[in-house]
Amino acid sequence: MLTKAQEQQKKRTSKYVGVTWRRDIQKWVAYVTDKKVRYECGYHEEERVAAKSRDRKILALGLNKPLQILKKA
């Protein structure tokens, strides 16, 4: 029996907003969109790392978007 996390990985659908699986390169890609501009946040082996990358981009750009992993200090 697979754990919930293992099932998520097998399906390759992300539980994080702005993180998707790129089948052609076998990596997670993160992005954030603001005012019709899409900012890519990189390609990652792990889904959680991709979500962190997205959070860092939100902080770096000063966007008013909710964070999923990192918390504002």
N, C-alpha and C positions, 0 to 999 in steps of 0.2 A: 504494500500500500504506500502510495506517494504522499509526502507531506504537502501542505498547501503551497509552500515555496517551490517545491520540486514540480508540482503541477503547473505553476505559473511559468517556470522556466521552460518546461516542455512545450507549452502553448506559444511561448514567445510573445505574450501580451503583457504589457507593463501595468503595474498597479499605481505607477506614478504618472501624473499629468506631464506632458511634454517629453516623454521618453518612449521611443519606439524601437523595434527590432528591425535591423537591416539584414535581410536574408542573404543578399548578394555578397556582403562582406563579413557576415556572421558576427556582428557587433551591435551593441545598443547605441543609439544616437539620441542626444538630448538637444532640445531647442526651446526657446521662449519667444513668443510673439507679442509685440507691443505696437500699437498704432499702425497695423498692417505691415510691420517690418519683422521678419523672422531672423532671429539670432541663433546660429548654431553654437552648441556648447561642447562639441567634440564627440568622438567615438570611443566606446568603452567596452571592456570585457564583461563588466558586472553592471547589472541594472541599477543597484543602489549608488554606485559611483557616478553613473550618468545623472541620476537625480541630484546628487550633491553638486555636480558640475553645473547643472541648471540653476540651482540655488545660488551658487557663487556668481553666476552671470547676472542674475536678478539683483544681487547686492552691488556688484560692480557698476551696473548701469543705473542703479538707483530707481528701479522700477517698483511700482506699487502692485506687486503680485504676491500671493501667499507662498511662503517657503514650505517645503515638504520634509526636509531632513534637518537643515541647519536652522537655528533659532536666532532671531535678532537679539543683540545684547542690550 
